[in-house]
Amino acid sequence: MLMDISSEMIHSLLPLFMVGTLGASVFVVGMIEGLAESAALIVKVFSGALSDYLGKRKGLAAFGYALGALTKPLFAIAPATGVVLIARLLDRVGKGIRGAPRDALVADLAPAEVRGAAFGLRQSLDTVGAFLGPLLAVGLMLLWANDFRAVFWVAVIPGVLAVALLLLGVREPARHGGDKRANPVRRENLQLLGGAYWWVVGIGAVFTLARFSEAFLVLRAQHGGIPVALVPLVMVTMNLVYSASAYPFGKLSDRMSHRALLALGLAVLIAADLVLAMDDHWTTVLAGVALWGVHMGMTQGLLATMVADTAPAELRGTAFGFFNLVSGIAMLIASVVAGLLWDQLGPSFTFHAGAAFCALALLGLIRKI
């Protein structure tokens, strides 16, 4: 939660900072966001495999959180988009390092019969920080007359506190299996993951292609004339809905077909895209963003649960890593294409295109139900 507060204080303002202060185009914003988010997901494959090899999760997670905290001052001093790119890449690499070991840790500790609820609760608690961060950003922007850099400096504090809490308050669980170590990224082990797991990897990539970076939600709000200091309320709305829905949908996933719930999640994302494509009035934007948050609550914890359920316990770190590798490539493609469409054809066309891709993905998923 603390790291999400730190990150979202910056991320909810960063697209506006890049476009308004540093003079970047929306294509450049999409490129930076795509590279950064995909870097996080790609790095997870290595950190996940390493956590399986070592049989340890906490050390890697702590290093990832520390790297994320150390990059925060770079945003405050950035004179150009090149420094922002470096800071975003390092920040997201830190996220990638900690992500798979943390998810594997949740899977190791949670009993199978409540694993969906456990991932839903973890996602919900993560998202509490994700809406508190933008809320703090709004307050500080109003207090300090839209001083982006001052807000970025304040974001350093919760990042440091997150690292301290992890080091002092989390205990490493007992290692599964024996003491013999082997490279988990081997052909035999990848074959052990099985067809059900690789289907989840594929469907996760499709979801990522259909849902580009949330930076475009921020830009949509700003495009409609919402005052700069109030634009982070868009992310507050999304993450509040996301947080409120993640745990209930996580519990629901323990009792209903995972594929049916994924299909419903895609249908909600189509609705979100169509609403956001309608116009840029603040009420329309908030409605679309709220639907986007419902979609996230329905699908993100569910996909993590499906990875955990289809992967052997001793290969969960590797499984989460490969899942995120493929999703990272999809995220890069989706964000770059969205940035190009926005610059060339406008915001409405970008969201219409997202809805069309979602519809294709939904048709493919329905055939499998």
RODO-2510 file (C-alpha; in nm, 4 decimals, decimal comma):
residues 369
     n   res          X          Y          Z
     1     m     0,0000     0,0000     0,0000
     2     l     0,2775     0,2444     0,0911
     3     m     0,4657     0,1827    -0,2343
     4     d     0,1441     0,2266    -0,4314
     5     i     0,0835     0,5597    -0,2573
     6     s     0,4344     0,6685    -0,3582
     7     s     0,4062     0,5464    -0,7167
     8     e     0,0545     0,6742    -0,7839
     9     m     0,1314     1,0211    -0,6487
    10     i     0,3755     1,0399    -0,9395
    11     h     0,1984     0,8342    -1,2047
    12     s    -0,1324     1,0211    -1,1716
    13     l     0,0498     1,3435    -1,2647
    14     l     0,3283     1,2161    -1,4886
    15     p     0,1440     1,2239    -1,8257
    16     l     0,0433     1,5862    -1,7602
    17     f     0,3974     1,6711    -1,6474
    18     m     0,5468     1,5200    -1,9632
    19     v     0,3000     1,6850    -2,2024
    20     g     0,2520     2,0196    -2,0286
    21     t     0,5909     2,0855    -1,8648
    22     l     0,8394     1,8854    -2,0731
    23     g     0,6577     1,9254    -2,4083
    24     a     0,6264     1,5560    -2,4969
    25     s     0,3722     1,4266    -2,7514
    26     v     0,1088     1,1695    -2,6583
    27     f     0,2971     0,9163    -2,8735
    28     v     0,6071     0,9714    -2,6580
    29     v     0,3951     0,9290    -2,3445
    30     g     0,2575     0,6023    -2,4842
    31     m     0,6072     0,4845    -2,5751
    32     i     0,7475     0,5623    -2,2293
    33     e     0,4503     0,4034    -2,0526
    34     g     0,4621     0,0959    -2,2755
    35     l     0,8365     0,0486    -2,2305
    36     a     0,8148     0,1028    -1,8562
    37     e     0,5223    -0,1277    -1,7880
    38     s     0,6525    -0,3979    -2,0200
    39     a     0,9959    -0,3778    -1,8537
    40     a     0,8295    -0,4500    -1,5196
    41     l     0,6460    -0,7503    -1,6572
    42     i     0,9454    -0,8871    -1,8485
    43     v     1,1804    -0,8663    -1,5491
    44     k     0,9337    -1,0759    -1,3491
    45     v     1,0277    -1,3851    -1,5488
    46     f     1,3830    -1,3677    -1,4180
    47     s     1,2975    -1,2742    -1,0602
    48     g     1,0311    -1,5444    -1,0468
    49     a     1,2698    -1,8122    -1,1734
    50     l     1,5402    -1,6925    -0,9336
    51     s     1,3015    -1,7098    -0,6389
    52     d     1,2227    -2,0714    -0,7328
    53     y     1,5934    -2,1510    -0,7606
    54     l     1,6799    -1,9936    -0,4258
    55     g     1,3644    -2,1053    -0,2516
    56     k     1,3481    -1,7515    -0,1095
    57     r     1,1041    -1,4730    -0,1881
    58     k     1,1560    -1,1915     0,0644
    59     g     1,5094    -1,0860    -0,0354
    60     l     1,4193    -1,0331    -0,3990
    61     a     1,0983    -0,8547    -0,3057
    62     a     1,2864    -0,6222    -0,0694
    63     f     1,5446    -0,5393    -0,3375
    64     g     1,2687    -0,4596    -0,5860
    65     y     1,0874    -0,2322    -0,3440
    66     a     1,4138    -0,0561    -0,2536
    67     l     1,4964     0,0081    -0,6207
    68     g     1,1508     0,1555    -0,6721
    69     a     1,1936     0,3873    -0,3738
    70     l     1,5378     0,5048    -0,4868
    71     t     1,4111     0,6124    -0,8314
    72     k     1,1453     0,8520    -0,6992
    73     p     1,3798     1,1569    -0,6651
    74     l     1,4658     1,1293    -1,0373
    75     f     1,1143     1,2362    -1,1324
    76     a     1,1462     1,5484    -0,9188
    77     i     1,4689     1,6620    -1,0843
    78     a     1,3959     1,5468    -1,4431
    79     p     1,4814     1,8267    -1,6940
    80     a     1,3664     1,6297    -2,0010
    81     t     1,1725     1,3207    -2,1087
    82     g     1,4948     1,1179    -2,1324
    83     v     1,5414     1,1338    -1,7547
    84     v     1,1742     1,0490    -1,7049
    85     l     1,2214     0,7440    -1,9270
    86     i     1,5230     0,6282    -1,7237
    87     a     1,3370     0,6842    -1,3967
    88     r     1,0266     0,5009    -1,5197
    89     l     1,2308     0,2079    -1,6485
    90     l     1,4251     0,1705    -1,3223
    91     d     1,1081     0,2112    -1,1172
    92     r     0,9273    -0,0537    -1,3170
    93     v     1,2297    -0,2857    -1,3147
    94     g     1,2064    -0,2662    -0,9374
    95     k     0,8394    -0,3553    -0,9634
    96     g     0,9278    -0,6451    -1,1910
    97     i     1,1891    -0,7779    -0,9498
    98     r     0,9468    -0,7811    -0,6577
    99     g     0,6289    -0,8813    -0,8415
   100     a     0,6679    -1,2532    -0,9129
   101     p     0,8302    -1,3408    -0,5765
   102     r     0,5523    -1,1536    -0,3967
   103     d     0,2778    -1,3296    -0,5943
   104     a     0,4472    -1,6649    -0,5433
   105     l     0,4672    -1,5853    -0,1716
   106     v     0,0919    -1,5227    -0,1582
   107     a     0,0302    -1,8515    -0,3398
   108     d     0,2645    -2,0375    -0,1028
   109     l     0,0855    -1,9084     0,2062
   110     a    -0,2794    -1,9229     0,0956
   111     p    -0,4774    -2,2518     0,1215
   112     a    -0,6045    -2,3658    -0,2183
   113     e    -0,9719    -2,3352    -0,1223
   114     v    -0,9410    -1,9611    -0,0482
   115     r    -0,6656    -1,8691    -0,2938
   116     g    -0,8974    -1,6577    -0,5073
   117     a    -1,0052    -1,4611    -0,2020
   118     a    -0,6404    -1,4221    -0,0965
   119     f    -0,5356    -1,2756    -0,4316
   120     g    -0,8472    -1,0595    -0,4370
   121     l    -0,7642    -0,9264    -0,0891
   122     r    -0,4016    -0,8622    -0,1865
   123     q    -0,5182    -0,6787    -0,4974
   124     s    -0,7690    -0,4800    -0,2959
   125     l    -0,5109    -0,3723    -0,0372
   126     d    -0,2678    -0,2793    -0,3145
   127     t    -0,5341    -0,0635    -0,4683
   128     v    -0,6089     0,1202    -0,1435
   129     g    -0,2676     0,2810    -0,1879
   130     a    -0,3379     0,3356    -0,5544
   131     f    -0,6295     0,5681    -0,4808
   132     l    -0,4778     0,7323    -0,1728
   133     g    -0,1755     0,8352    -0,3822
   134     p    -0,3683     1,0383    -0,6411
   135     l    -0,5855     1,1830    -0,3636
   136     l    -0,2742     1,3130    -0,1884
   137     a    -0,1465     1,4433    -0,5222
   138     v    -0,4667     1,6428    -0,5714
   139     g    -0,4424     1,7982    -0,2275
   140     l    -0,0762     1,8914    -0,2668
   141     m    -0,1265     2,0291    -0,6189
   142     l    -0,4032     2,2555    -0,4889
   143     l    -0,1932     2,3546    -0,1877
   144     w     0,1234     2,4264    -0,3871
   145     a    -0,0271     2,5816    -0,7028
   146     n     0,0379     2,2910    -0,9423
   147     d     0,4025     2,2397    -0,8398
   148     f     0,4637     1,8962    -0,9931
   149     r     0,8200     1,8636    -0,8651
   150     a     0,7307     1,9384    -0,5023
   151     v     0,4653     1,6645    -0,5102
   152     f     0,7189     1,4217    -0,6584
   153     w     0,9577     1,4914    -0,3680
   154     v     0,6863     1,4104    -0,1128
   155     a     0,6278     1,0771    -0,2902
   156     v     0,9736     0,9645    -0,1763
   157     i     0,8554     0,9317     0,1874
   158     p     0,5977     0,6473     0,1578
   159     g     0,8352     0,4612    -0,0751
   160     v     1,1044     0,4526     0,1925
   161     l     0,8491     0,3501     0,4568
   162     a     0,7374     0,0579     0,2361
   163     v     1,0897    -0,0835     0,2254
   164     a     1,1305    -0,0474     0,6019
   165     l     0,7992    -0,2229     0,6677
   166     l     0,8888    -0,5165     0,4438
   167     l     1,2305    -0,5636     0,6022
   168     l     1,1037    -0,5418     0,9591
   169     g     0,7528    -0,6847     0,9440
   170     v     0,7482    -0,9790     0,6979
   171     r     0,8791    -1,3273     0,7760
   172     e     1,0106    -1,5647     0,5117
   173     p     0,7976    -1,8826     0,4878
   174     a     0,9450    -2,2309     0,4943
   175     r     1,0773    -2,3461     0,1592
   176     h     0,8703    -2,6006    -0,0355
   177     g     1,0468    -2,9163    -0,1392
   178     g     1,3988    -3,0315    -0,0619
   179     d     1,7269    -2,8467    -0,0484
   180     k     1,8439    -2,9448    -0,3958
   181     r     1,8571    -2,6485    -0,6303
   182     a     1,8047    -2,6658    -1,0032
   183     n     1,7515    -2,4150    -1,2781
   184     p     1,3708    -2,3837    -1,3061
   185     v     1,3887    -2,2416    -1,6604
   186     r     1,4526    -2,5759    -1,8299
   187     r     1,2623    -2,7561    -2,1029
   188     e     1,1500    -3,0287    -1,8626
   189     n     1,0135    -2,7764    -1,6146
   190     l     0,8430    -2,5683    -1,8802
   191     q     0,6750    -2,8858    -2,0022
   192     l     0,5567    -2,9504    -1,6460
   193     l     0,3666    -2,6211    -1,6569
   194     g     0,1222    -2,7826    -1,8980
   195     g    -0,1322    -2,6727    -2,1543
   196     a    -0,3772    -2,5263    -1,9014
   197     y    -0,1102    -2,2876    -1,7753
   198     w    -0,0067    -2,1758    -2,1252
   199     w    -0,3731    -2,1106    -2,2094
   200     v    -0,3847    -1,8714    -1,9122
   201     v    -0,0676    -1,7035    -2,0431
   202     g    -0,2311    -1,6550    -2,3825
   203     i    -0,5542    -1,5154    -2,2444
   204     g    -0,3575    -1,2808    -2,0172
   205     a    -0,1772    -1,1422    -2,3227
   206     v    -0,5079    -1,0861    -2,5023
   207     f    -0,6422    -0,8949    -2,2009
   208     t    -0,3318    -0,6765    -2,1955
   209     l    -0,3589    -0,5978    -2,5665
   210     a    -0,7187    -0,4947    -2,5124
   211     r    -0,6320    -0,2673    -2,2172
   212     f    -0,3607    -0,0083    -2,2797
   213     s    -0,1895     0,2028    -2,0118
   214     e    -0,4006     0,3968    -1,7621
   215     a    -0,1997     0,7058    -1,8608
   216     f    -0,4560     0,7464    -2,1409
   217     l    -0,7330     0,7776    -1,8825
   218     v    -0,5478     1,0705    -1,7276
   219     l    -0,4974     1,2326    -2,0685
   220     r    -0,8654     1,1829    -2,1550
   221     a    -0,9642     1,3711    -1,8414
   222     q    -0,7211     1,6537    -1,9141
   223     h    -0,8424     1,6695    -2,2756
   224     g    -1,1911     1,7445    -2,1443
   225     g    -1,0746     2,0548    -1,9629
   226     i    -1,0604     1,9231    -1,6054
   227     p    -0,8216     2,1482    -1,4057
   228     v    -0,4721     2,0003    -1,3834
   229     a    -0,4788     1,9804    -1,0040
   230     l    -0,8006     1,7739    -1,0139
   231     v    -0,7046     1,5293    -1,2912
   232     p    -0,5603     1,2722    -1,0434
   233     l    -0,9176     1,2268    -0,9172
   234     v    -0,9618     1,0117    -1,2281
   235     m    -0,7144     0,7611    -1,0852
   236     v    -0,8723     0,7960    -0,7415
   237     t    -1,2062     0,6949    -0,8923
   238     m    -1,0638     0,4017    -1,0854
   239     n    -0,8622     0,2655    -0,7961
   240     l    -1,1414     0,3153    -0,5446
   241     v    -1,3745     0,1054    -0,7608
   242     y    -1,0917    -0,1410    -0,8299
   243     s    -1,0172    -0,1778    -0,4586
   244     a    -1,3821    -0,2183    -0,3619
   245     s    -1,4492    -0,4827    -0,6285
   246     a    -1,1300    -0,6929    -0,6227
   247     y    -1,2006    -0,8889    -0,3045
   248     p    -1,5706    -0,9653    -0,3766
   249     f    -1,4861    -1,0815    -0,7285
   250     g    -1,1935    -1,2807    -0,5884
   251     k    -1,4324    -1,4663    -0,3581
   252     l    -1,6762    -1,5116    -0,6466
   253     s    -1,3993    -1,6699    -0,8566
   254     d    -1,3743    -1,9496    -0,5986
   255     r    -1,7353    -2,0454    -0,6735
   256     m    -1,7911    -1,9909    -1,0474
   257     s    -1,6303    -2,0637    -1,3830
   258     h    -1,3107    -1,8656    -1,4282
   259     r    -1,3638    -1,8386    -1,8035
   260     a    -1,7173    -1,7056    -1,7595
   261     l    -1,5924    -1,4399    -1,5170
   262     l    -1,3154    -1,3421    -1,7596
   263     a    -1,5757    -1,3026    -2,0349
   264     l    -1,7825    -1,0761    -1,8113
   265     g    -1,4687    -0,8742    -1,7391
   266     l    -1,4081    -0,8206    -2,1098
   267     a    -1,7694    -0,7128    -2,1576
   268     v    -1,7248    -0,4495    -1,8858
   269     l    -1,4043    -0,3263    -2,0525
   270     i    -1,5916    -0,2875    -2,3836
   271     a    -1,8506    -0,0772    -2,2012
   272     a    -1,5741     0,1349    -2,0444
   273     d    -1,4082     0,1991    -2,3809
   274     l    -1,7380     0,2951    -2,5455
   275     v    -1,8270     0,5369    -2,2655
   276     l    -1,4823     0,6990    -2,2777
   277     a    -1,5131     0,7315    -2,6571
   278     m    -1,8486     0,9163    -2,6333
   279     d    -1,7223     1,2573    -2,5187
   280     d    -1,4810     1,4184    -2,2738
   281     h    -1,7263     1,5730    -2,0276
   282     w    -1,6089     1,5031    -1,6736
   283     t    -1,9181     1,2978    -1,5842
   284     t    -1,8702     1,0749    -1,8891
   285     v    -1,5001     1,0321    -1,8180
   286     l    -1,5623     0,9373    -1,4539
   287     a    -1,8302     0,6858    -1,5583
   288     g    -1,5931     0,5229    -1,8066
   289     v    -1,3107     0,5193    -1,5558
   290     a    -1,5359     0,3577    -1,2933
   291     l    -1,6253     0,0805    -1,5400
   292     w    -1,2534     0,0393    -1,6115
   293     g    -1,1997    -0,0110    -1,2369
   294     v    -1,4726    -0,2766    -1,2214
   295     h    -1,3039    -0,4609    -1,5082
   296     m    -0,9718    -0,4533    -1,3241
   297     g    -1,1333    -0,5827    -1,0062
   298     m    -1,2974    -0,8668    -1,1963
   299     t    -0,9927    -0,9861    -1,3883
   300     q    -0,6548    -0,9040    -1,2336
   301     g    -0,6752    -1,1147    -0,9181
   302     l    -0,8557    -1,3843    -1,1171
   303     l    -0,5722    -1,4165    -1,3694
   304     a    -0,3206    -1,4447    -1,0827
   305     t    -0,5361    -1,7143    -0,9245
   306     m    -0,5506    -1,9058    -1,2524
   307     v    -0,1717    -1,8944    -1,2839
   308     a    -0,1324    -2,0241    -0,9272
   309     d    -0,3904    -2,3006    -0,9815
   310     t    -0,2369    -2,4298    -1,3056
   311     a     0,1332    -2,4208    -1,2017
   312     p     0,3176    -2,6677    -0,9728
   313     a     0,4000    -2,5150    -0,6330
   314     e     0,7767    -2,5421    -0,6883
   315     l     0,7508    -2,3544    -1,0196
   316     r     0,5093    -2,0777    -0,9221
   317     g     0,7731    -1,8051    -0,9365
   318     t     0,8739    -1,9140    -1,2863
   319     a     0,5080    -1,9446    -1,3884
   320     f     0,4259    -1,5910    -1,2783
   321     g     0,7423    -1,4721    -1,4489
   322     f     0,6573    -1,6156    -1,7918
   323     f     0,2971    -1,4992    -1,7580
   324     n     0,4218    -1,1460    -1,7054
   325     l     0,6847    -1,1710    -1,9796
   326     v     0,4186    -1,2319    -2,2413
   327     s     0,1884    -0,9706    -2,0889
   328     g     0,4765    -0,7206    -2,0906
   329     i     0,5284    -0,7572    -2,4636
   330     a     0,1541    -0,7130    -2,5151
   331     m     0,1517    -0,4007    -2,2945
   332     l     0,4285    -0,2393    -2,4997
   333     i     0,2435    -0,3040    -2,8258
   334     a    -0,0907    -0,1820    -2,6883
   335     s     0,0447     0,1439    -2,5439
   336     v     0,2497     0,2362    -2,8506
   337     v    -0,0438     0,1718    -3,0844
   338     a    -0,2776     0,3688    -2,8566
   339     g    -0,0361     0,6641    -2,8566
   340     l    -0,0153     0,6620    -3,2373
   341     l    -0,3935     0,6435    -3,2755
   342     w    -0,4390     0,9281    -3,0276
   343     d    -0,1941     1,1581    -3,2083
   344     q    -0,3200     1,0748    -3,5567
   345     l    -0,6944     1,0162    -3,5121
   346     g    -0,7850     1,1488    -3,1692
   347     p    -0,8953     1,0173    -2,8281
   348     s    -1,2383     0,8867    -2,9335
   349     f    -1,0945     0,6703    -3,2095
   350     t    -0,8369     0,5289    -2,9665
   351     f    -1,1059     0,4068    -2,7271
   352     h    -1,3271     0,2806    -3,0125
   353     a    -1,0315     0,0756    -3,1350
   354     g    -0,9846    -0,0642    -2,7840
   355     a    -1,3505    -0,1652    -2,7721
   356     a    -1,3230    -0,3379    -3,1107
   357     f    -1,0243    -0,5431    -3,0003
   358     c    -1,2032    -0,6333    -2,6769
   359     a    -1,5016    -0,7550    -2,8791
   360     l    -1,2777    -0,9829    -3,0871
   361     a    -1,1142    -1,1190    -2,7733
   362     l    -1,4555    -1,1756    -2,6131
   363     l    -1,5799    -1,3731    -2,9124
   364     g    -1,2738    -1,5949    -2,8946
   365     l    -1,3184    -1,6495    -2,5204
   366     i    -1,6884    -1,7292    -2,5474
   367     r    -1,6085    -2,0083    -2,7939
   368     k    -1,3929    -2,1691    -2,5231
   369     i    -1,6529    -2,1498    -2,2441
***
